[in-house]
């Protein structure tokens, strides 16, 4: 594909990634999403014209398979949104070394390798190319229950700074750090009330808040090496 409006969204089959994919596709971009596990939602996305690609970033072989596929399919890209994520708490059921390795693999190693391999495709268009890292509010605060997860998201935030410096001036590299944007269906009312109370705005804005942040960064001609914190003012509580 040669279109300069192609955007890759990793982990784009559900929640924030799905919302981004639908909005950007409807806005005139050609969206490509990766998914790890087949889901019914993929049929809906494919019918919209979104390209879907199975990819498993939990291994270096899986990352390289995706890179080989992408470099064989595209001669230029408009943007890459690194949204693929995993959630693994510290547990006696999983060795600590495996926990930290698993988190770093998905949240740091995969974006690192993909950025290095595909950067030249982002430089081919008539405007800035964009890399957007989806980090997390906890990259600043840490987490008592998800230590490895928080550390891996902090690593991704640091990659934002390094890649912004190394890929300028043709590619902008930024991050988005959400706190609570969406509840899960299994969340009970007590949990929801406690979660809402953590922010000044006491609201759960939905996936659209992340979509608006992505669109803002894509439209900007003067932001790089920055992180947009979508946290409702948690830092002031």
C-alpha positions as CSV (number, residue, x, y, z in Angstrom):
1,X,0.0,0.0,0.0
2,X,1.3,3.5,-0.8
3,X,-1.4,5.7,0.7
4,X,0.2,8.4,3.0
5,X,-2.9,8.3,5.3
6,X,-2.4,4.8,6.7
7,X,-2.4,4.5,10.4
8,X,-1.4,1.3,12.3
9,X,-3.0,0.8,15.7
10,X,-1.6,-2.1,17.7
11,X,-4.2,-3.8,20.0
12,X,-7.1,-2.3,18.1
13,X,-9.8,-4.8,18.5
14,X,-11.5,-3.6,21.7
15,X,-12.0,-0.7,24.1
16,X,-9.8,2.3,23.4
17,X,-8.1,0.8,20.4
18,X,-11.4,-0.1,18.7
19,X,-12.8,3.4,19.4
20,X,-9.7,5.0,17.8
21,X,-9.9,2.7,14.8
22,X,-13.5,3.4,14.1
23,X,-13.2,7.2,14.4
24,X,-10.0,7.5,12.4
25,X,-11.3,5.2,9.6
26,X,-14.5,7.4,9.5
27,X,-12.3,10.5,9.3
28,X,-10.7,9.4,6.1
29,X,-7.6,7.5,7.3
30,X,-6.9,3.9,6.2
31,X,-6.6,2.1,9.5
32,X,-4.7,-1.1,10.1
33,X,-5.2,-2.8,13.5
34,X,-3.4,-5.7,15.1
35,X,-5.1,-8.2,17.4
36,X,-3.7,-11.1,19.4
37,X,-6.9,-13.1,20.0
38,X,-9.8,-13.4,17.5
39,X,-12.9,-11.6,18.6
40,X,-16.4,-11.1,17.1
41,X,-15.7,-7.4,16.9
42,X,-13.1,-8.0,14.1
43,X,-15.8,-8.8,11.6
44,X,-17.5,-5.4,12.2
45,X,-14.2,-3.6,11.8
46,X,-13.3,-5.4,8.7
47,X,-16.6,-4.5,7.1
48,X,-15.8,-0.9,7.7
49,X,-12.7,-1.3,5.5
50,X,-10.2,-1.5,8.4
51,X,-7.3,-3.9,7.7
52,X,-6.9,-6.5,10.5
53,X,-3.7,-8.4,11.2
54,X,-3.1,-11.0,13.8
55,X,0.1,-10.3,15.8
56,X,1.6,-11.6,19.0
57,X,4.0,-9.2,20.5
58,X,4.7,-11.4,23.5
59,X,7.8,-12.9,21.7
60,X,10.5,-11.4,19.6
61,X,9.6,-13.8,16.8
62,X,6.0,-12.4,16.8
63,X,7.3,-8.8,16.7
64,X,9.6,-9.6,13.8
65,X,6.8,-11.4,11.9
66,X,4.7,-8.3,12.2
67,X,7.6,-6.1,11.1
68,X,8.2,-8.3,8.1
69,X,4.5,-8.2,7.1
70,X,4.3,-4.4,7.5
71,X,7.5,-3.6,5.5
72,X,6.2,-5.9,2.8
73,X,2.8,-4.2,2.7
74,X,3.5,-0.5,3.0
75,X,5.8,2.0,1.4
76,X,4.7,4.8,3.7
77,X,2.7,5.3,6.9
78,X,1.0,8.3,8.4
79,X,1.2,7.1,12.0
80,X,1.7,4.3,14.5
81,X,-0.3,4.2,17.7
82,X,1.1,1.7,20.2
83,X,-2.0,0.6,22.1
84,X,-1.2,-3.1,22.5
85,X,-1.2,-3.9,26.2
86,X,-1.1,-6.6,28.9
87,X,-2.1,-6.5,32.5
88,X,-0.2,-8.7,35.0
89,X,-0.2,-8.2,38.7
90,X,2.5,-9.5,41.1
91,X,1.4,-13.0,42.1
92,X,2.7,-16.1,43.7
93,X,1.4,-18.0,40.7
94,X,3.9,-16.4,38.3
95,X,7.6,-16.0,38.9
96,X,8.7,-12.4,39.4
97,X,11.2,-12.7,36.5
98,X,8.4,-13.8,34.2
99,X,6.1,-11.0,35.3
100,X,8.6,-8.2,34.6
101,X,9.7,-9.8,31.3
102,X,6.2,-10.1,30.1
103,X,5.3,-6.5,30.9
104,X,8.5,-5.1,29.4
105,X,8.1,-7.2,26.2
106,X,4.7,-5.9,25.4
107,X,5.0,-2.3,26.6
108,X,8.6,-1.5,25.8
109,X,10.4,-4.0,23.6
110,X,7.6,-4.2,21.0
111,X,7.3,-0.5,20.4
112,X,11.1,-0.1,20.5
113,X,11.6,-2.7,17.8
114,X,8.7,-1.6,15.7
115,X,9.6,2.1,15.8
116,X,13.2,1.4,14.7
117,X,12.0,-0.9,11.9
118,X,9.2,1.3,10.5
119,X,10.5,4.8,11.1
120,X,11.6,5.1,7.5
121,X,8.0,4.5,6.3
122,X,6.8,7.4,8.5
123,X,9.3,9.8,6.8
124,X,7.9,9.2,3.3
125,X,4.7,11.3,3.5
126,X,4.2,15.0,2.6
127,X,3.7,15.9,6.3
128,X,4.9,14.9,9.7
129,X,4.7,11.2,10.6
130,X,3.5,10.4,14.1
131,X,4.2,7.8,16.7
132,X,1.9,7.8,19.7
133,X,2.6,5.7,22.8
134,X,-0.3,4.8,25.0
135,X,1.2,4.8,28.5
136,X,-0.7,5.0,31.8
137,X,-1.3,7.4,34.7
138,X,0.8,5.0,36.9
139,X,4.0,5.7,34.9
140,X,4.3,8.8,37.2
141,X,3.0,7.3,40.4
142,X,4.0,3.7,40.4
143,X,1.6,1.0,41.6
144,X,1.7,-1.2,44.8
145,X,-0.2,-4.0,43.1
146,X,1.1,-3.8,39.6
147,X,4.8,-2.9,40.0
148,X,6.1,-4.5,36.8
149,X,3.2,-3.1,34.8
150,X,3.9,0.4,36.1
151,X,7.6,0.1,35.4
152,X,7.0,-1.0,31.8
153,X,4.7,1.9,31.2
154,X,7.4,4.2,32.6
155,X,9.9,2.7,30.2
156,X,7.5,3.4,27.3
157,X,7.2,7.0,28.5
158,X,11.0,7.2,28.4
159,X,11.1,5.8,24.9
160,X,8.8,8.7,23.9
161,X,11.6,11.1,24.9
162,X,14.3,9.2,23.2
163,X,12.5,8.6,19.9
164,X,11.2,12.2,19.8
165,X,14.8,13.4,19.9
166,X,16.2,10.8,17.5
167,X,13.4,10.9,14.9
168,X,13.0,14.7,14.7
169,X,12.3,16.7,12.6
170,X,10.3,14.5,10.3
171,X,8.5,12.4,12.9
172,X,6.6,13.6,16.0
173,X,6.7,11.2,19.0
174,X,4.2,11.7,21.9
175,X,2.5,9.7,24.6
176,X,-1.0,9.6,26.0
177,X,-1.4,8.6,29.7
178,X,-4.9,7.7,30.6
179,X,-6.2,7.1,34.1
180,X,-9.8,5.9,34.4
181,X,-11.5,6.3,31.1
182,X,-13.8,3.3,31.0
183,X,-15.3,0.9,33.5
184,X,-15.4,-2.9,32.9
185,X,-18.8,-4.6,32.8
186,X,-17.8,-6.5,36.0
187,X,-17.1,-3.4,38.1
188,X,-19.6,-3.0,40.9
189,X,-21.0,0.3,42.2
190,X,-18.7,0.5,45.2
191,X,-15.7,0.2,43.0
192,X,-17.0,2.8,40.6
193,X,-17.7,5.3,43.4
194,X,-14.2,4.8,44.8
195,X,-12.5,5.1,41.4
196,X,-14.4,8.3,40.5
197,X,-13.5,9.9,43.8
198,X,-9.8,9.7,42.9
199,X,-10.0,12.6,40.4
200,X,-11.1,16.2,40.8
201,X,-13.6,15.9,38.0
202,X,-15.2,12.7,39.4
203,X,-16.2,11.4,36.0
204,X,-15.5,8.5,33.7
205,X,-15.4,10.1,30.2
206,X,-15.3,7.0,28.0
207,X,-13.0,6.0,25.1
208,X,-13.8,9.1,23.2
209,X,-11.4,11.1,25.5
210,X,-8.5,9.0,24.2
211,X,-9.7,9.4,20.6
212,X,-9.8,13.2,20.9
213,X,-6.2,13.1,22.3
214,X,-5.0,11.0,19.4
215,X,-6.7,13.3,16.9
216,X,-5.2,16.4,18.6
217,X,-1.7,15.0,18.3
218,X,-2.1,14.0,14.7
219,X,-3.3,17.5,13.8
220,X,-0.6,19.3,15.7
221,X,2.5,20.7,13.9
222,X,4.4,21.6,17.0
223,X,4.2,19.0,19.7
224,X,6.8,16.3,20.2
225,X,8.3,14.5,23.2
226,X,5.2,15.3,25.3
227,X,2.7,13.3,27.3
228,X,-1.0,14.1,27.4
229,X,-2.3,13.1,30.8
230,X,-6.0,12.1,30.7
231,X,-6.6,11.9,34.4
232,X,-9.3,14.3,35.5
233,X,-6.9,16.2,37.8
234,X,-5.7,13.2,39.9
235,X,-2.4,14.8,40.4
236,X,-4.1,17.5,42.5
237,X,-6.0,15.2,44.9
